[in-house]
Amino acid sequence: MGLEIFDGALDTAKIYQKWYDFASQNNLGANSIFTGIVRAENGCDGLSFDIYKPLLEQWFLDWNKKVLENGVFLKMAHSRGDVFNHQSSYMAGIFSAKRRACLEVFEDFIEDFKHKAPIWKYDLKNGTRIYAKERSYKLPFSGILQ
């Protein structure tokens, strides 16, 4: 698939090398990488993440189908569990034969991920997880039915 979930912080150099090799082996001349790094702010020691994998896999598969029509390939890596300040929790890779197709997908994919991926973020403070509600987005079609 191209979606990988890791426990803890991402080994960005290892992931990048694997993705670079993928691009080389498939003669893809454009490779745009986004790397999310946990910032030290709000007195937090880091962030912690919960993931609902079946829904994330479906979201990712839908995106792959959509962009493959234009010769674009997606890769994504995300952390599950604790990630401390200045470590990476998220990488997105967009690949194509030419740069234009990559760049057209880049922002839309990353923003859609931020708003629709079933990943819940918590602040880490003194070993305690605190749900980051004010920095979270409601998933479409979620909630209690009335």
DSSP file (Angstrom, degrees, kcal/mol; ACC not computed):
  #  RESIDUE AA STRUCTURE BP1 BP2  ACC     N-H-->O    O-->H-N    N-H-->O    O-->H-N    TCO  KAPPA ALPHA  PHI   PSI    X-CA   Y-CA   Z-CA
    1    1 A M              0   0    0      0, 0.0    73,-0.2     0, 0.0     3,-0.1   0.000 360.0 360.0 360.0 -56.0    0.0    0.0    0.0
    2    2 A G        +     0   0    0      1,-0.4    74,-3.0    73,-0.1     2,-0.5   0.369 360.0 109.9 115.0  -1.5    2.4    2.9    0.8
    3    3 A L  E     -a   76   0A   0     72,-0.2     2,-0.4    74,-0.0    -1,-0.4  -0.937  44.1-178.2-108.0 125.5    0.9    3.7    4.2
    4    4 A E  E     -a   77   0A   0     72,-2.7    74,-2.1    -2,-0.5     2,-0.5  -0.983  13.9-159.6-127.4 137.0    3.1    2.8    7.2
    5    5 A I  E     -a   78   0A   0     -2,-0.4     2,-0.4    72,-0.2    74,-0.2  -0.958  14.0-168.7-113.2 130.5    2.4    3.2   10.9
    6    6 A F  E     -a   79   0A   0     72,-2.5    74,-2.7    -2,-0.5     2,-0.6  -0.926  24.9-121.6-120.3 143.2    5.3    3.3   13.3
    7    7 A D  E    S-a   80   0A   0     -2,-0.4    74,-0.2    72,-0.2     2,-0.1  -0.750  83.1 -12.7 -80.3 121.3    5.3    3.1   17.1
    8    8 A G  S    S-     0   0    0     72,-2.7    72,-0.3    -2,-0.6    75,-0.2  -0.360 116.1  -4.6  83.8-166.2    7.0    6.2   18.4
    9    9 A A  S    S-     0   0    0     73,-0.3     2,-0.2     1,-0.1    80,-0.2  -0.178  75.2-108.7 -63.8 151.9    9.0    8.8   16.4
   10   10 A L        -     0   0    0     78,-2.6     2,-1.3    67,-0.1    78,-0.5  -0.580  13.3-132.4 -81.4 142.0    9.8    8.3   12.7
   11   11 A D     >  -     0   0    0     -2,-0.2     4,-2.3     1,-0.2     3,-0.3  -0.752  31.3-175.6 -88.0  86.9   13.3    7.4   11.5
   12   12 A T  H  > S+     0   0    0     -2,-1.3     4,-2.9     1,-0.2     5,-0.2   0.843  74.5  53.4 -61.5 -38.6   13.1   10.1    8.7
   13   13 A A  H  > S+     0   0    0      2,-0.2     4,-2.2     1,-0.2    -1,-0.2   0.917 111.5  45.9 -63.8 -42.6   16.4    9.3    7.1
   14   14 A K  H  > S+     0   0    0     -3,-0.3     4,-2.0     2,-0.2    -2,-0.2   0.913 115.1  46.6 -66.4 -43.4   15.5    5.6    6.7
   15   15 A I  H  X S+     0   0    0     -4,-2.3     4,-2.5     2,-0.2     5,-0.2   0.929 112.0  50.9 -65.1 -45.2   12.0    6.4    5.4
   16   16 A Y  H  X S+     0   0    0     -4,-2.9     4,-3.0     1,-0.2     5,-0.2   0.924 109.7  50.3 -59.0 -44.6   13.4    9.0    3.0
   17   17 A Q  H  X S+     0   0    0     -4,-2.2     4,-2.4     1,-0.2    -1,-0.2   0.908 110.6  49.4 -61.3 -41.8   16.0    6.5    1.6
   18   18 A K  H  X S+     0   0    0     -4,-2.0     4,-1.9     2,-0.2    -1,-0.2   0.911 114.0  45.6 -63.3 -42.3   13.3    3.9    1.1
   19   19 A W  H  X S+     0   0    0     -4,-2.5     4,-2.3     2,-0.2    -2,-0.2   0.881 110.8  52.9 -69.8 -38.2   11.1    6.4   -0.8
   20   20 A Y  H  X S+     0   0    0     -4,-3.0     4,-2.5    -5,-0.2    -2,-0.2   0.916 109.0  50.1 -61.1 -43.5   14.0    7.7   -2.8
   21   21 A D  H  X S+     0   0    0     -4,-2.4     4,-2.9     2,-0.2    -2,-0.2   0.895 107.9  53.9 -61.8 -40.7   14.8    4.1   -3.9
   22   22 A F  H  X S+     0   0    0     -4,-1.9     4,-1.4     2,-0.2    -2,-0.2   0.933 110.2  46.8 -57.7 -47.3   11.1    3.6   -4.8
   23   23 A A  H  <>S+     0   0    0     -4,-2.3     5,-2.9     1,-0.2    -2,-0.2   0.919 114.3  47.2 -62.6 -44.0   11.3    6.7   -7.1
   24   24 A S  H ><5S+     0   0    0     -4,-2.5     3,-1.4     1,-0.2    -2,-0.2   0.927 111.1  50.0 -63.7 -46.3   14.6    5.6   -8.7
   25   25 A Q  H 3<5S+     0   0    0     -4,-2.9    -1,-0.2     1,-0.3    -2,-0.2   0.747 115.9  43.5 -66.3 -23.6   13.4    2.1   -9.3
   26   26 A N  T 3<5S-     0   0    0     -4,-1.4    -1,-0.3    -5,-0.2    -2,-0.2   0.232 111.0-118.0-107.2  12.4   10.2    3.3  -11.0
   27   27 A N  T < 5 +     0   0    0     -3,-1.4     2,-0.6     1,-0.2    -3,-0.2   0.857  56.2 159.8  55.8  40.3   11.9    6.1  -13.0
   28   28 A L      < -     0   0    0     -5,-2.9    69,-0.3    -6,-0.2    -1,-0.2  -0.854  24.9-167.7 -96.5 117.6    9.9    8.8  -11.2
   29   29 A G        +     0   0    0     -2,-0.6     2,-0.4    68,-0.4    68,-0.2   0.577  66.4  62.7 -85.0 -10.1   11.7   12.1  -11.6
   30   30 A A  E     +B   96   0A   0     66,-2.7    66,-1.8    68,-0.1     2,-0.4  -0.966  52.3 170.1-123.4 132.9    9.7   14.1   -9.0
   31   31 A N  E     -B   95   0A   0     -2,-0.4     2,-0.5    64,-0.2    64,-0.2  -0.905   7.8-174.1-142.6 106.0    9.7   13.4   -5.3
   32   32 A S  E     -B   94   0A   0     62,-2.8    62,-2.6    -2,-0.4     2,-0.4  -0.918   9.1-168.6-106.9 123.8    8.1   15.9   -2.9
   33   33 A I  E     -B   93   0A   0     -2,-0.5     2,-0.5    60,-0.2    60,-0.2  -0.929  10.2-166.3-116.4 132.6    8.4   15.1    0.8
   34   34 A F  E     -B   92   0A   0     58,-2.7    58,-2.3    -2,-0.4     2,-0.5  -0.973   8.9-168.9-112.1 131.2    6.6   16.8    3.7
   35   35 A T  E     -B   91   0A   0     -2,-0.5     2,-0.5    56,-0.2    56,-0.2  -0.980   9.0-152.6-123.6 122.0    8.0   16.1    7.1
   36   36 A G  E     -B   90   0A   0     54,-3.4    53,-1.7    -2,-0.5    54,-1.2  -0.819  13.2-168.0 -93.6 127.9    6.0   17.1   10.3
   37   37 A I  E     -B   88   0A   0     -2,-0.5     2,-0.3    51,-0.2    51,-0.2  -0.955  26.2-114.9-119.0 132.7    8.2   17.8   13.3
   38   38 A V        -     0   0    0     49,-2.9    48,-3.3    -2,-0.4     2,-0.2  -0.506  33.3-142.8 -69.1 123.3    6.8   18.1   16.8
   39   39 A R        -     0   0    0     -2,-0.3     2,-1.0    46,-0.2     5,-0.1  -0.576  13.8-119.0 -86.3 149.7    7.4   21.7   18.1
   40   40 A A        +     0   0    0     -2,-0.2     2,-0.3    45,-0.1     5,-0.1  -0.796  64.6 124.1 -86.4 104.0    8.3   22.5   21.7
   41   41 A E    >   +     0   0    0     -2,-1.0     3,-1.8     3,-0.1     5,-0.1  -0.980  47.3  32.3-156.4 164.1    5.4   24.7   22.7
   42   42 A N  T 3  S-     0   0    0     -2,-0.3     3,-0.1     1,-0.3    -1,-0.1   0.725 120.4 -71.3  58.9  25.2    2.6   25.1   25.3
   43   43 A G  T 3  S+     0   0    0      1,-0.2    -1,-0.3     2,-0.0     2,-0.2   0.694  94.6 147.4  68.8  17.7    4.8   23.5   28.0
   44   44 A C    <   -     0   0    0     -3,-1.8    81,-0.2     1,-0.1    -1,-0.2  -0.558  49.6-150.9 -88.5 151.0    4.5   20.1   26.3
   45   45 A D  S    S-     0   0    0     79,-3.7    40,-2.1     1,-0.3     2,-0.3   0.575  72.3 -61.4 -88.9 -13.4    7.1   17.4   26.2
   46   46 A G  E     -DE  84 124B   0     78,-0.8    78,-2.4    38,-0.3     2,-0.3  -0.979  61.3 -74.8 162.6-160.9    5.8   16.1   22.9
   47   47 A L  E     -DE  83 123B   0     36,-3.0    36,-3.2    -2,-0.3     2,-0.3  -0.895  26.3-152.5-128.7 159.0    2.6   14.7   21.3
   48   48 A S  E     -DE  82 122B   0     74,-2.4    74,-2.6    -2,-0.3     2,-0.4  -0.980  13.6-154.1-132.2 147.0    1.0   11.3   21.4
   49   49 A F  E     -DE  81 121B   0     32,-1.6    32,-2.7    -2,-0.3     2,-0.4  -0.963  12.4-165.0-130.5 138.0   -1.2    9.8   18.7
   50   50 A D  E     - E   0 120B   0     70,-2.1    70,-2.7    -2,-0.4     2,-0.4  -0.932  18.7-162.4-110.5 143.3   -4.1    7.3   18.5
   51   51 A I  E     - E   0 119B   0     -2,-0.4     2,-0.9    68,-0.2    68,-0.2  -0.986  22.0-149.6-130.8 135.4   -4.9    5.9   15.0
   52   52 A Y     >  -     0   0    0     66,-2.3     4,-2.0    -2,-0.4     3,-0.4  -0.843  24.3-168.1 -99.0  94.5   -8.0    4.1   13.7
   53   53 A K  H  > S+     0   0    0     -2,-0.9     4,-3.0     1,-0.2     5,-0.2   0.836  74.3  55.7 -60.5 -44.2   -6.2    2.1   11.1
   54   54 A P  H  > S+     0   0    0      0, 0.0     4,-1.7     0, 0.0    -1,-0.2   0.915 113.6  42.0 -58.3 -41.8   -9.1    0.7    9.0
   55   55 A L  H  > S+     0   0    0     -3,-0.4     4,-2.4     2,-0.2    -2,-0.2   0.876 114.2  51.7 -71.7 -37.3  -10.5    4.1    8.3
   56   56 A L  H  X S+     0   0    0     -4,-2.0     4,-2.6     2,-0.2     5,-0.2   0.915 108.9  51.1 -63.9 -43.0   -7.0    5.6    7.7
   57   57 A E  H  X S+     0   0    0     -4,-3.0     4,-2.5     2,-0.2    -2,-0.2   0.899 111.0  48.3 -61.6 -40.5   -6.3    2.8    5.2
   58   58 A Q  H  X S+     0   0    0     -4,-1.7     4,-2.5    -5,-0.2    -2,-0.2   0.921 111.4  49.4 -66.4 -43.7   -9.6    3.6    3.4
   59   59 A W  H  X S+     0   0    0     -4,-2.4     4,-1.9     1,-0.2    -2,-0.2   0.929 114.0  46.2 -58.5 -46.2   -8.9    7.3    3.3
   60   60 A F  H  X S+     0   0    0     -4,-2.6     4,-2.4     1,-0.2    -2,-0.2   0.901 111.4  51.3 -65.6 -42.1   -5.4    6.6    1.9
   61   61 A L  H  X S+     0   0    0     -4,-2.5     4,-2.4     2,-0.2    -1,-0.2   0.898 108.2  52.5 -61.6 -42.2   -6.6    4.1   -0.7
   62   62 A D  H  X S+     0   0    0     -4,-2.5     4,-2.0     1,-0.2    -1,-0.2   0.912 110.4  47.9 -60.6 -43.2   -9.2    6.6   -1.9
   63   63 A W  H  X S+     0   0    0     -4,-1.9     4,-2.3     2,-0.2     5,-0.3   0.914 110.0  52.7 -63.8 -42.8   -6.5    9.3   -2.4
   64   64 A N  H  X S+     0   0    0     -4,-2.4     4,-2.2     1,-0.2    -2,-0.2   0.921 109.2  48.7 -59.6 -45.0   -4.3    6.8   -4.2
   65   65 A K  H  X S+     0   0    0     -4,-2.4     4,-0.8     1,-0.2    -1,-0.2   0.909 111.6  51.0 -60.5 -42.2   -7.0    5.9   -6.6
   66   66 A K  H  < S+     0   0    0     -4,-2.0     3,-0.3     1,-0.2    -2,-0.2   0.912 117.6  35.5 -63.7 -45.0   -7.7    9.5   -7.3
   67   67 A V  H ><>S+     0   0    0     -4,-2.3     5,-1.7     1,-0.2     3,-1.7   0.729 101.0  73.7 -87.2 -21.8   -4.1   10.6   -8.0
   68   68 A L  H ><5S+     0   0    0     -4,-2.2     3,-2.1     1,-0.3    -1,-0.2   0.813  84.9  69.1 -61.5 -29.1   -3.0    7.4   -9.8
   69   69 A E  T 3<5S+     0   0    0     -4,-0.8    -1,-0.3    -3,-0.3    -2,-0.2   0.778 103.2  44.7 -58.0 -26.6   -5.1    8.5  -12.8
   70   70 A N  T < 5S-     0   0    0     -3,-1.7    -1,-0.3    -4,-0.2    -2,-0.2   0.160 125.8-100.7-103.6  15.8   -2.5   11.3  -13.3
   71   71 A G  T < 5S+     0   0    0     -3,-2.1    26,-0.5     1,-0.3     2,-0.4   0.772  77.4 140.1  73.6  26.0    0.5    9.1  -12.7
   72   72 A V      < -     0   0    0     -5,-1.7     2,-0.4    24,-0.1    -1,-0.3  -0.853  35.0-160.7-106.3 138.7    1.0   10.2   -9.1
   73   73 A F  E     - C   0  95A   0     22,-2.8    22,-2.7    -2,-0.4     2,-0.4  -0.935   7.2-150.9-118.0 141.1    2.0    7.8   -6.3
   74   74 A L  E     - C   0  94A   0     -2,-0.4     2,-0.3    20,-0.2    20,-0.2  -0.871  13.3-179.6-114.6 145.3    1.6    8.5   -2.6
   75   75 A K  E     - C   0  93A   0     18,-2.3    18,-2.9    -2,-0.4     2,-0.3  -0.976   7.7-178.8-133.3 148.9    3.5    7.3    0.4
   76   76 A M  E     -aC   3  92A   0    -74,-3.0   -72,-2.7    -2,-0.3     2,-0.4  -0.984  10.6-173.7-151.3 139.1    2.7    8.1    4.0
   77   77 A A  E     +aC   4  91A   0     14,-2.6    14,-2.6    -2,-0.3     2,-0.3  -0.998  12.1 175.5-130.6 136.2    4.3    7.4    7.4
   78   78 A H  E     -aC   5  90A   0    -74,-2.1   -72,-2.5    -2,-0.4    12,-0.2  -0.992  25.6-119.0-141.7 150.3    2.7    8.3   10.7
   79   79 A S  E     -a    6   0A   0     10,-2.3     2,-0.4    -2,-0.3   -72,-0.2  -0.559  15.0-158.8 -84.8 148.0    3.6    7.7   14.4
   80   80 A R  E     +a    7   0A   0    -74,-2.7   -72,-2.7   -72,-0.3     2,-0.2  -0.986  65.0   5.3-120.3 136.7    1.4    5.9   16.9
   81   81 A G  E    S+D   49   0B   0    -32,-2.7   -32,-1.6    -2,-0.4     2,-0.2  -0.593 112.1   0.5  90.8-154.8    2.0    6.6   20.5
   82   82 A D  E     +D   48   0B   0    -34,-0.2     2,-0.4    -2,-0.2   -73,-0.3  -0.501  50.5 177.3 -83.8 137.0    4.5    9.1   22.0
   83   83 A V  E     -D   47   0B   0    -36,-3.2   -36,-3.0    -2,-0.2    41,-0.1  -0.982  21.8-142.6-134.9 121.6    6.7   11.4   19.9
   84   84 A F  E >   -D   46   0B   0     -2,-0.4     3,-1.7   -38,-0.3   -46,-0.3  -0.355  37.3 -67.0 -87.4 165.1    8.8   13.9   21.8
   85   85 A N  T 3  S+     0   0    0    -40,-2.1   -46,-0.2     1,-0.3    -1,-0.2  -0.134 119.9  17.5 -51.1 138.8    9.7   17.5   20.9
   86   86 A H  T 3  S+     0   0    0    -48,-3.3     2,-0.3     1,-0.3    -1,-0.3   0.577 101.4 111.1  72.0  13.6   11.9   17.9   17.8
   87   87 A Q  S <  S-     0   0    0     -3,-1.7   -49,-2.9   -49,-0.2     2,-0.4  -0.759  71.8-107.5-106.9 162.5   11.1   14.4   16.6
   88   88 A S  E     +B   37   0A   0    -78,-0.5   -78,-2.6    -2,-0.3   -51,-0.2  -0.728  33.9 170.0 -95.1 138.9    9.1   13.6   13.5
   89   89 A S  E     +     0   0A   0    -53,-1.7   -10,-2.3    -2,-0.4     2,-0.3   0.491  66.7  36.1-116.2 -11.6    5.5   12.2   13.6
   90   90 A Y  E     +BC  36  78A   0    -54,-1.2   -54,-3.4   -12,-0.2     2,-0.4  -0.989  50.5 175.3-151.8 133.5    4.4   12.5   10.0
   91   91 A M  E     -BC  35  77A   0    -14,-2.6   -14,-2.6    -2,-0.3     2,-0.4  -0.998   6.7-171.5-135.4 137.3    5.9   12.1    6.5
   92   92 A A  E     -BC  34  76A   0    -58,-2.3   -58,-2.7    -2,-0.4     2,-0.4  -0.993   5.1-165.7-124.8 135.5    4.1   12.4    3.2
   93   93 A G  E     -BC  33  75A   0    -18,-2.9   -18,-2.3    -2,-0.4     2,-0.5  -0.984   3.7-170.3-123.9 129.7    5.7   11.5   -0.1
   94   94 A I  E     -BC  32  74A   0    -62,-2.6   -62,-2.8    -2,-0.4     2,-0.4  -0.981  13.0-175.5-120.3 127.5    4.2   12.5   -3.5
   95   95 A F  E     +BC  31  73A   0    -22,-2.7   -22,-2.8    -2,-0.5     2,-0.3  -0.943  13.3 145.0-128.5 141.6    5.9   10.9   -6.6
   96   96 A S  E     -B   30   0A   0    -66,-1.8   -66,-2.7    -2,-0.4   -24,-0.1  -0.969  56.6-101.9-160.9 172.0    5.5   11.3  -10.3
   97   97 A A  S    S+     0   0    0    -26,-0.5   -68,-0.4    -2,-0.3     2,-0.3   0.871 107.7  31.8 -67.2 -35.8    7.4   11.4  -13.6
   98   98 A K  S  > S-     0   0    0    -69,-0.1     4,-1.1   -68,-0.1     3,-0.4  -0.913  80.5-122.4-128.3 152.3    7.3   15.2  -13.7
   99   99 A R  H  > S+     0   0    0     -2,-0.3     4,-2.8     1,-0.2     5,-0.3   0.826 101.6  66.0 -62.9 -36.8    7.2   17.9  -11.0
  100  100 A R  H  > S+     0   0    0      1,-0.2     4,-2.1     2,-0.2    -1,-0.2   0.908 101.6  48.2 -57.1 -46.0    3.9   19.6  -12.1
  101  101 A A  H  > S+     0   0    0     -3,-0.4     4,-1.0     1,-0.2    -1,-0.2   0.895 113.2  49.5 -62.1 -39.7    1.8   16.5  -11.2
  102  102 A C  H >X S+     0   0    0     -4,-1.1     4,-1.9     1,-0.2     3,-0.8   0.950 111.4  47.3 -61.2 -50.7    3.5   16.2   -7.8
  103  103 A L  H 3X S+     0   0    0     -4,-2.8     4,-0.6     1,-0.3    -1,-0.2   0.822 105.5  59.0 -66.1 -31.6    3.1   19.9   -6.9
  104  104 A E  H 3< S+     0   0    0     -4,-2.1     4,-0.3    -5,-0.3    -1,-0.3   0.805 114.3  37.1 -66.6 -28.3   -0.6   19.9   -7.9
  105  105 A V  H <X S+     0   0    0     -4,-1.0     4,-2.7    -3,-0.8     5,-0.3   0.771  97.2  84.6 -90.9 -30.3   -1.3   17.1   -5.3
  106  106 A F  H  X S+     0   0    0     -4,-1.9     4,-2.0     1,-0.2     5,-0.2   0.858  95.4  33.3 -47.5 -63.1    1.0   18.2   -2.5
  107  107 A E  H  X S+     0   0    0     -4,-0.6     4,-2.7     1,-0.2     5,-0.3   0.910 118.4  52.1 -67.0 -42.9   -1.0   20.8   -0.6
  108  108 A D  H  > S+     0   0    0     -4,-0.3     4,-2.4     1,-0.2     5,-0.2   0.913 111.2  47.6 -60.9 -43.0   -4.4   19.2   -1.1
  109  109 A F  H  X S+     0   0    0     -4,-2.7     4,-2.1     2,-0.2    -1,-0.2   0.934 114.4  45.4 -63.4 -47.2   -3.2   15.8    0.1
  110  110 A I  H  X S+     0   0    0     -4,-2.0     4,-2.0    -5,-0.3    -2,-0.2   0.901 115.4  46.4 -67.2 -41.5   -1.5   17.2    3.2
  111  111 A E  H  X S+     0   0    0     -4,-2.7     4,-1.6     2,-0.2    -1,-0.2   0.893 111.5  51.3 -68.5 -39.2   -4.4   19.5    4.1
  112  112 A D  H  X S+     0   0    0     -4,-2.4     4,-2.6    -5,-0.3     5,-0.4   0.896 108.7  52.9 -64.0 -38.9   -7.0   16.8    3.6
  113  113 A F  H  X S+     0   0    0     -4,-2.1     4,-2.0     1,-0.2    -2,-0.2   0.942 106.9  52.1 -57.8 -48.5   -5.0   14.5    5.9
  114  114 A K  H  < S+     0   0    0     -4,-2.0    23,-0.2     1,-0.2    -1,-0.2   0.847 119.9  34.1 -58.6 -35.8   -5.0   17.2    8.6
  115  115 A H  H  < S+     0   0    0     -4,-1.6    -1,-0.2    -5,-0.1    -2,-0.2   0.728 130.3  25.0 -94.1 -24.3   -8.8   17.5    8.5
  116  116 A K  H  < S+     0   0    0     -4,-2.6    -3,-0.2    -5,-0.2    -2,-0.2   0.571  83.6 107.9-124.4 -11.1  -10.0   14.0    7.6
  117  117 A A  S  < S-     0   0    0     -4,-2.0     2,-2.4    -5,-0.4   -61,-0.1  -0.517  72.6-121.5 -73.8 137.6   -7.5   11.4    8.8
  118  118 A P        +     0   0    0      0, 0.0   -66,-2.3     0, 0.0     2,-0.4  -0.423  68.3 126.6 -80.0  69.3   -8.7    9.4   11.8
  119  119 A I  E     -E   51   0B   0     -2,-2.4     2,-0.5   -68,-0.2   -68,-0.2  -0.996  46.5-151.9-128.5 127.4   -5.7   10.3   14.0
  120  120 A W  E     -E   50   0B   0    -70,-2.7   -70,-2.1    -2,-0.4     2,-0.4  -0.868   9.8-148.3-107.3 132.8   -6.2   11.8   17.4
  121  121 A K  E     -E   49   0B   0     -2,-0.5    11,-2.4   -72,-0.2     2,-0.4  -0.800  13.3-175.0-105.9 137.8   -3.6   14.0   18.9
  122  122 A Y  E     -EF  48 131B   0    -74,-2.6   -74,-2.4    -2,-0.4     2,-0.3  -0.974  23.8-125.7-127.5 142.6   -2.7   14.4   22.6
  123  123 A D  E     -EF  47 130B   0      7,-3.2     7,-2.4    -2,-0.4     2,-0.6  -0.664  22.2-138.9 -79.6 143.0   -0.3   16.8   24.3
  124  124 A L  E     +EF  46 129B   0    -78,-2.4   -79,-3.7    -2,-0.3   -78,-0.8  -0.930  29.2 167.8-104.5 118.4    2.3   15.1   26.6
  125  125 A K  E >  S- F   0 128B   0      3,-2.4     3,-1.9    -2,-0.6   -81,-0.1  -0.963  71.7 -23.6-133.4 116.7    2.9   16.9   29.8
  126  126 A N  T 3  S-     0   0    0     -2,-0.4     3,-0.1     1,-0.3    -1,-0.1   0.868 126.9 -49.8  51.7  42.0    4.8   15.3   32.6
  127  127 A G  T 3  S+     0   0    0      1,-0.2     2,-0.4     0, 0.0    -1,-0.3   0.501 114.4 117.8  80.1   4.1    4.0   11.8   31.3
  128  128 A T  E <   -F  125   0B   0     -3,-1.9    -3,-2.4     2,-0.0     2,-0.5  -0.868  59.6-136.1-108.3 138.1    0.3   12.5   31.0
  129  129 A R  E     -F  124   0B   0     -2,-0.4     2,-0.5    -5,-0.2    -5,-0.2  -0.808  21.0-174.0 -91.7 127.6   -1.7   12.5   27.7
  130  130 A I  E     -F  123   0B   0     -7,-2.4    -7,-3.2    -2,-0.5   -82,-0.1  -0.982  30.7-115.5-124.8 118.3   -4.1   15.5   27.4
  131  131 A Y  E     -F  122   0B   0     -2,-0.5     2,-1.6    -9,-0.3    -9,-0.3  -0.279  19.2-138.6 -56.4 128.9   -6.5   15.5   24.3
  132  132 A A    >   +     0   0    0    -11,-2.4     3,-1.4     1,-0.2   -11,-0.1  -0.465  40.3 158.8 -88.6  63.6   -5.6   18.4   22.1
  133  133 A K  G >   +     0   0    0     -2,-1.6     3,-1.7     1,-0.3    -1,-0.2   0.863  66.9  57.0 -58.5 -42.1   -9.3   19.3   21.4
  134  134 A E  G 3  S+     0   0    0      1,-0.3    -1,-0.3    -3,-0.2    -2,-0.1   0.671 112.0  43.2 -68.5 -15.6   -8.6   22.9   20.4
  135  135 A R  G <  S+     0   0    0     -3,-1.4    -1,-0.3   -14,-0.1     2,-0.3   0.122 100.5  94.4-112.2  18.6   -6.2   21.8   17.6
  136  136 A S    <   -     0   0    0     -3,-1.7     2,-0.4    -5,-0.1   -21,-0.1  -0.727  61.8-141.1-111.1 159.5   -8.4   18.9   16.4
  137  137 A Y        -     0   0    0     -2,-0.3     2,-0.3   -23,-0.2    -2,-0.0  -0.933  23.3-113.9-119.5 143.2  -10.9   18.6   13.6
  138  138 A K        -     0   0    0     -2,-0.4     3,-0.1     1,-0.1     5,-0.0  -0.597  36.0-119.6 -73.5 130.6  -14.2   16.8   13.6
  139  139 A L    >   -     0   0    0     -2,-0.3     3,-1.5     1,-0.1   -23,-0.1  -0.477  34.8 -99.6 -69.3 139.8  -14.2   13.9   11.2
  140  140 A P  T 3  S+     0   0    0      0, 0.0    -1,-0.1     0, 0.0     3,-0.1  -0.331 105.7  10.2 -58.3 140.8  -16.8   14.1    8.4
  141  141 A F  T 3  S+     0   0    0      1,-0.2     2,-0.2    -3,-0.1    -2,-0.1   0.694 102.9 125.5  63.7  22.3  -19.9   11.9    9.1
  142  142 A S    <   +     0   0    0     -3,-1.5    -1,-0.2     2,-0.0     2,-0.2  -0.655  30.1  66.1-106.3 166.8  -18.7   11.2   12.7
  143  143 A G  S    S-     0   0    0     -2,-0.2     2,-0.4    -3,-0.1    -5,-0.0  -0.560  86.5 -44.3 117.0 179.0  -20.5   11.7   16.0
  144  144 A I        -     0   0    0     -2,-0.2     2,-0.3     1,-0.0    -2,-0.0  -0.687  54.5-126.5 -87.2 132.5  -23.6   10.3   17.8
  145  145 A L              0   0    0     -2,-0.4    -2,-0.0     1,-0.1    -1,-0.0  -0.581 360.0 360.0 -77.5 140.1  -26.7    9.9   15.7
  146  146 A Q              0   0    0     -2,-0.3    -1,-0.1     0, 0.0    -2,-0.0   0.390 360.0 360.0-103.8 360.0  -29.8   11.5   17.2
